[in-house]
Amino acid sequence: MTKSITTPLTAILAGLALAAAAQGSAQAQALQVSQAGDAQLSCEQLQAEVARMDQMMGASNTAISGAEGQSRMAQSGAALGLNAAMRSGALARMPGLGMFANAAVSAARASAEAKVAREGEQIAIAQQRRAIMNGVYQGKACGTQATVTTVSTRTVPAAAPSSLSLKGDVGLKATASPSAAVVRAMTAGTAVYPTGQRNGVWIEVDDEQGNRGWISSAMAVQR
């Protein structure tokens, strides 16, 4: 195989590699809403479990962003590979290259969509378990009222910078959930303005067009 064929083919193969990587990460152990012995946890253990649920939701949101990025990279890589193949004449010598590229992109997209769905379910379960742990915590009358407030699952005002900048392409969500409807698709570098409302790893923001919705805090940095 000549170098002119190998170069675009390598780019297309990268799409399949990304799909395989996304698929391979599906083996994480599923989280359960309730577990035997939850009622016997100490106040400190309950607080630790609430914190662990927050960490899991943050990791799932990061994984969702990564999976969506992998899908975009696979599509871009395949497109670049096909363009290179057309310019070099490799596409004419390998008629099946276009179908192979489409298969790579489809595989990457399917793996990304499956991962987004899995992580979304993980977030929903973590939110439910967090609520249960908080209920047990309050039922045990652990700590002071102020301490109970810190582990509450309700949305509470939080101090926020005057504006944030998006680190990547983000969908402004109608509610604090990865499966929520998208109010607006925003690109990297877009300025958003936190309202001060938080829900786990999610923050409520306004954009410069007057739209209001939720984004993952992992996708924004202070300007």
Secondary structure as the mmCIF struct_conf table of DSSP 4:
data_model
#
loop_
_struct_conf.conf_type_id
_struct_conf.id
_struct_conf.beg_label_comp_id
_struct_conf.beg_label_asym_id
_struct_conf.beg_label_seq_id
_struct_conf.end_label_comp_id
_struct_conf.end_label_asym_id
_struct_conf.end_label_seq_id
HELX_RH_AL_P HELX_RH_AL_P1 LYS A 3 GLY A 24
HELX_RH_3T_P HELX_RH_3T_P1 SER A 25 GLN A 27
BEND BEND1 ALA A 28 ALA A 28
HELX_LH_PP_P HELX_LH_PP_P1 GLN A 29 LEU A 31
BEND BEND2 VAL A 33 VAL A 33
TURN_TY1_P TURN_TY1_P1 ALA A 36 GLY A 37
HELX_RH_3T_P HELX_RH_3T_P2 ASP A 38 GLN A 40
HELX_RH_AL_P HELX_RH_AL_P2 CYS A 43 SER A 88
TURN_TY1_P TURN_TY1_P2 GLY A 89 GLY A 89
HELX_RH_AL_P HELX_RH_AL_P3 ALA A 90 ARG A 93
TURN_TY1_P TURN_TY1_P3 PRO A 95 GLY A 96
HELX_RH_AL_P HELX_RH_AL_P4 LEU A 97 GLY A 139
TURN_TY1_P TURN_TY1_P4 LYS A 140 ALA A 141
BEND BEND3 GLY A 143 GLY A 143
HELX_RH_AL_P HELX_RH_AL_P5 GLN A 145 THR A 150
TURN_TY1_P TURN_TY1_P5 VAL A 151 VAL A 151
BEND BEND4 ARG A 154 ARG A 154
STRN STRN1 VAL A 156 PRO A 157
BEND BEND5 SER A 162 SER A 162
STRN STRN2 LEU A 164 LEU A 166
BEND BEND6 LYS A 167 GLY A 168
STRN STRN3 VAL A 170 LYS A 173
BEND BEND7 ALA A 174 SER A 177
TURN_TY1_P TURN_TY1_P6 PRO A 178 SER A 179
BEND BEND8 ALA A 180 ALA A 180
HELX_LH_PP_P HELX_LH_PP_P2 ALA A 181 ALA A 181
STRN STRN4 VAL A 182 MET A 186
TURN_TY1_P TURN_TY1_P7 ALA A 188 GLY A 189
STRN STRN5 ALA A 191 ASN A 199
TURN_TY1_P TURN_TY1_P8 GLY A 200 VAL A 201
STRN STRN6 TRP A 202 ASP A 207
TURN_TY1_P TURN_TY1_P9 GLU A 208 GLN A 209
BEND BEND9 GLY A 210 GLY A 210
STRN STRN7 ARG A 212 SER A 216
HELX_RH_3T_P HELX_RH_3T_P3 SER A 217 MET A 219
STRN STRN8 ALA A 220 GLN A 222
#
